[in-house]
């Protein structure tokens, strides 16, 4: 069995790696036979290396048969990219992606979406709205039921994204397709029709049409920090892939050195990052070398029958170690390396976690190059675990926030964190 070269890019995500690179010109397109060769390279790589087939209902052999026939009729690079997006979607895995895109490609989830939604029976319900986002400003609220997306009934719109090559139906795939549909194409505003429910400021059952272009307003700096009456607060501004964040974190921590507790807000880290930056930050919060995350290379077990797993460590660094109590805020826009930091600080018993479930991006990424088409595809090829053995994607904060009960304009998670730390400080002072 042929094995293709691997480059493990631990916990890097599309935004940090330039997924939004310009679309290539079709004038330099390879001959159709080359597209077929690239498809075979990709299919074989995934067959040997994808770490989460056990969590997917995808019939990967059927995928080979279906798209192996389809690729024979493709004559342009643009059409090949569109086909490969459909192939990757068969895994219904938001961490898997092409390192290129078309103008009408679906936005990334969670990076490019303002809405988190789930099916509740036959109803598509908004379960979270990104803070400070265009969707929030448009008036979308948790609990609203989605009726239409881009003029189509929501159930019909979702079928365009649902993976067709499943052995059996999977609710996970249906939820994934719903969120992709609500993210919308990159070159269009999102147009949806929703109905309000009781307690959302409108009459129950009132239908509203809303149009917005997803996005959040954030400072240009890697982080924001302030003092909340003896409690330090640091919010990471989607910069876990930026090495400049380490120096910014050191500076912020220096200004908060005398605070009695710290809140680390990771709720705006949807684009992930890398372990270098994360370890640089976490090293300021521990006094000795500590394990923080477990890895498992599934391909080796698949090939040899011998399991390979290991634990990664982080080491102390900096002028001083911050030893006061810490709360980490996490949510649906905590992705990849943000998720890694969250489970790490929980596993090292260095922080209390407050918030909702996170983005649930699977594993660490490996990549395969498609030499004729000239782009790469990234697929999770390592499983990642909390130190207690729980899969990273299954982690639930110790203190859960019910988004349905949060009032517009309020930050329930931050309020809970501040209250928790103040009570702890008051207790310690007695």
LINZI-V819808 format. One record per pair of residues at least 4 apart in sequence whose ideal C-beta (glycine too) atoms are under 6 Angstrom apart, sorted by sequence separation. I is the first residue (numbers start at 1). J is the second residue. D is the distance in Angstrom with one decimal. If there is no record, write none. Layout:
I:J:D ; I:J:D
This chain:
12:16:5.6 ; 30:34:3.6 ; 45:49:5.7 ; 46:50:4.6 ; 52:56:5.9 ; 64:68:5.3 ; 67:71:5.9 ; 101:105:4.1 ; 108:112:4.4 ; 109:113:5.1 ; 152:156:4.7 ; 158:162:5.9 ; 184:188:5.7 ; 196:200:4.6 ; 202:206:4.4 ; 245:249:5.9 ; 273:277:5.3 ; 275:279:5.6 ; 279:283:5.9 ; 286:290:5.4 ; 298:302:6.0 ; 300:304:5.8 ; 330:334:4.3 ; 334:338:4.2 ; 343:347:5.8 ; 385:389:5.7 ; 386:390:4.3 ; 390:394:5.4 ; 406:410:5.9 ; 12:17:5.5 ; 14:19:3.5 ; 74:79:4.8 ; 91:96:5.3 ; 107:112:3.0 ; 119:124:5.9 ; 120:125:4.8 ; 135:140:4.5 ; 148:153:5.9 ; 149:154:5.5 ; 152:157:4.2 ; 219:224:5.6 ; 228:233:5.2 ; 316:321:5.8 ; 334:339:5.7 ; 345:350:4.7 ; 370:375:6.0 ; 74:80:5.2 ; 107:113:6.0 ; 129:135:5.5 ; 184:190:4.1 ; 196:202:4.2 ; 198:204:4.6 ; 239:245:4.7 ; 301:307:4.9 ; 345:351:3.9 ; 385:391:5.9 ; 406:412:4.4 ; 117:124:5.7 ; 129:136:5.1 ; 197:204:6.0 ; 226:233:5.3 ; 346:353:5.2 ; 369:376:4.9 ; 88:96:5.2 ; 146:154:4.9 ; 149:157:4.0 ; 300:308:4.3 ; 384:392:4.5 ; 117:126:5.1 ; 118:127:5.2 ; 225:234:4.6 ; 367:376:4.9 ; 368:377:5.6 ; 163:173:5.5 ; 195:205:5.8 ; 196:206:4.9 ; 115:126:5.7 ; 116:127:5.4 ; 129:140:5.4 ; 162:173:6.0 ; 223:234:5.7 ; 224:235:4.7 ; 297:308:4.6 ; 342:353:6.0 ; 367:378:4.6 ; 401:412:5.3 ; 116:128:3.7 ; 195:207:5.1 ; 330:342:4.7 ; 401:413:4.8 ; 223:236:5.3 ; 296:309:4.3 ; 365:378:4.5 ; 84:98:5.8 ; 194:208:5.6 ; 223:237:5.8 ; 328:342:5.6 ; 94:109:4.8 ; 162:177:4.1 ; 222:237:6.0 ; 295:310:5.5 ; 365:380:5.9 ; 366:381:3.6 ; 114:130:4.5 ; 126:142:5.8 ; 161:177:4.1 ; 193:209:5.0 ; 222:239:3.9 ; 294:311:5.2 ; 328:345:5.5 ; 363:380:3.3 ; 126:144:4.8 ; 192:210:5.8 ; 219:237:5.7 ; 234:252:5.3 ; 362:380:4.6 ; 364:382:4.0 ; 114:133:4.0 ; 158:177:4.6 ; 161:180:4.6 ; 218:237:4.8 ; 293:312:5.0 ; 339:358:4.8 ; 363:382:5.2 ; 67:87:5.3 ; 114:134:5.9 ; 115:135:5.6 ; 125:145:5.8 ; 158:178:5.3 ; 161:181:5.6 ; 191:211:4.8 ; 222:242:5.5 ; 291:311:4.5 ; 363:383:5.4 ; 364:384:5.9 ; 43:64:5.3 ; 81:102:5.7 ; 114:135:3.4 ; 363:384:5.3 ; 123:145:5.2 ; 124:146:4.2 ; 189:211:5.2 ; 190:212:5.7 ; 222:244:5.6 ; 291:313:5.4 ; 292:314:5.0 ; 158:181:5.1 ; 222:245:4.2 ; 328:351:4.6 ; 330:353:5.8 ; 157:181:4.8 ; 189:213:4.6 ; 232:256:3.4 ; 289:313:5.4 ; 331:355:4.6 ; 334:358:4.3 ; 335:359:3.9 ; 223:248:5.2 ; 326:351:4.1 ; 327:352:5.1 ; 328:353:5.1 ; 329:354:5.6 ; 330:355:4.1 ; 331:356:4.8 ; 336:361:4.7 ; 222:248:4.4 ; 289:315:5.0 ; 329:355:5.3 ; 335:361:5.1 ; 63:90:5.0 ; 225:252:4.0 ; 232:259:3.7 ; 327:354:5.6 ; 332:359:5.9 ; 330:358:5.4 ; 230:259:6.0 ; 240:269:5.3 ; 287:316:5.9 ; 124:154:4.7 ; 230:260:4.7 ; 231:261:4.9 ; 232:262:4.4 ; 233:263:4.8 ; 234:264:5.5 ; 235:265:3.9 ; 236:266:5.8 ; 238:268:5.2 ; 286:316:5.5 ; 238:269:5.9 ; 246:277:6.0 ; 253:284:5.7 ; 283:314:5.7 ; 362:393:5.7 ; 39:71:4.7 ; 58:90:5.4 ; 149:181:5.1 ; 241:273:3.9 ; 245:277:5.4 ; 249:281:5.0 ; 282:314:4.9 ; 283:315:5.8 ; 58:91:5.9 ; 236:269:5.5 ; 238:271:5.5 ; 240:273:2.5 ; 241:274:5.7 ; 283:316:5.5 ; 360:393:4.3 ; 246:280:4.0 ; 283:317:3.8 ; 284:318:4.8 ; 287:321:5.2 ; 36:71:5.0 ; 279:314:4.7 ; 35:71:5.3 ; 240:277:5.4 ; 285:322:5.4 ; 284:322:5.8 ; 35:74:5.2 ; 347:386:5.2 ; 357:396:6.0 ; 347:387:3.5 ; 4:45:5.0 ; 150:191:5.3 ; 355:397:4.8 ; 32:75:5.5 ; 149:192:5.3 ; 343:386:4.5 ; 354:397:5.9 ; 353:397:4.1 ; 35:80:4.9 ; 148:193:3.9 ; 353:398:5.2 ; 354:399:4.5 ; 356:401:5.7 ; 146:192:5.9 ; 147:193:4.5 ; 352:398:5.9 ; 355:401:5.5 ; 29:76:5.4 ; 293:340:6.0 ; 29:77:4.3 ; 146:194:5.5 ; 147:195:5.9 ; 343:392:5.5 ; 26:76:4.6 ; 144:194:4.4 ; 145:195:5.0 ; 26:77:5.3 ; 293:344:5.6 ; 26:78:5.5 ; 144:196:5.9 ; 292:344:3.7 ; 343:395:5.2 ; 24:77:5.7 ; 339:392:5.6 ; 124:178:5.6 ; 143:197:4.8 ; 119:174:5.6 ; 119:175:5.9 ; 292:348:5.8 ; 118:175:5.2 ; 290:348:5.0 ; 355:413:5.1 ; 141:200:5.0 ; 278:337:5.3 ; 354:413:5.3 ; 117:178:5.3 ; 117:179:6.0 ; 267:329:5.3 ; 354:416:5.5 ; 261:324:5.2 ; 270:333:4.4 ; 272:335:5.3 ; 278:341:5.0 ; 354:417:5.0 ; 260:324:5.8 ; 261:325:4.5 ; 262:326:4.9 ; 263:327:5.0 ; 264:328:5.0 ; 265:329:4.5 ; 266:330:5.5 ; 267:331:4.4 ; 272:336:2.8 ; 273:337:3.9 ; 117:182:5.7 ; 268:333:5.9 ; 269:334:5.5 ; 270:335:4.4 ; 272:337:4.6 ; 285:350:5.7 ; 267:333:5.8 ; 115:182:4.8 ; 267:334:5.8 ; 330:397:5.9 ; 266:334:5.0 ; 253:322:5.9 ; 269:338:3.1 ; 109:179:4.9 ; 113:183:3.8 ; 92:163:5.1 ; 109:180:5.9 ; 112:183:5.5 ; 138:210:4.8 ; 266:338:4.5 ; 90:163:4.6 ; 89:163:5.8 ; 106:180:5.2 ; 109:183:5.4 ; 138:212:4.3 ; 90:165:5.2 ; 107:183:4.0 ; 106:183:5.9 ; 107:184:6.0 ; 135:212:5.4 ; 134:212:4.2 ; 21:100:5.5 ; 23:102:5.6 ; 107:186:5.6 ; 134:213:5.7 ; 19:99:5.8 ; 134:214:5.8 ; 92:173:4.4 ; 104:185:4.5 ; 105:186:5.5 ; 134:215:5.4 ; 14:97:4.7 ; 104:187:5.6 ; 133:216:4.9 ; 92:176:4.2 ; 103:187:4.3 ; 132:216:5.1 ; 329:413:5.1 ; 132:217:5.5 ; 297:382:5.7 ; 295:382:5.2 ; 296:383:4.2 ; 327:417:4.2 ; 294:385:4.0 ; 14:108:5.5 ; 15:111:5.1 ; 240:337:4.6 ; 325:424:5.9 ; 114:214:4.4 ; 113:214:5.7 ; 63:165:4.9 ; 112:214:5.9 ; 62:165:4.6 ; 59:165:5.1 ; 59:167:4.9 ; 57:166:4.5 ; 57:167:5.0 ; 57:168:5.3 ; 57:170:4.3 ; 263:417:5.1 ; 111:270:4.4 ; 110:270:4.2 ; 111:271:4.9 ; 261:421:4.2 ; 260:425:5.4 ; 231:421:5.5 ; 130:333:5.8 ; 128:332:4.9 ; 116:332:4.4 ; 110:333:5.1 ; 16:241:3.2 ; 110:335:5.4 ; 51:298:4.1 ; 110:359:4.7 ; 49:299:4.6 ; 48:299:5.7 ; 16:271:5.6 ; 15:271:3.3 ; 13:271:5.1 ; 13:272:3.3 ; 11:272:5.7 ; 142:403:4.8 ; 143:404:5.5 ; 12:274:5.6 ; 142:404:5.3 ; 10:275:5.1 ; 95:361:4.2 ; 94:361:5.9 ; 95:362:5.0 ; 93:362:5.6 ; 100:375:4.3 ; 128:403:5.0 ; 99:375:5.5 ; 99:376:4.7 ; 98:377:5.3 ; 97:378:5.8 ; 96:379:4.9 ; 95:380:5.3 ; 80:373:5.7 ; 52:362:5.2 ; 51:363:5.2 ; 49:366:5.9 ; 13:336:4.7 ; 45:368:4.1 ; 11:336:5.0 ; 11:337:4.4 ; 42:368:5.9 ; 52:380:6.0 ; 11:340:5.5 ; 50:379:5.5 ; 51:380:5.2 ; 51:381:5.3 ; 51:382:5.9 ; 38:370:3.9 ; 49:381:4.3 ; 51:383:5.0 ; 46:379:5.7 ; 38:372:5.0 ; 38:373:5.0 ; 42:377:5.8 ; 34:372:3.5 ; 30:372:4.2 ; 11:364:5.3 ; 12:365:5.8 ; 10:364:4.4 ; 9:365:5.0 ; 8:366:5.4 ; 6:366:5.0 ; 7:367:5.4 ; 4:368:5.7
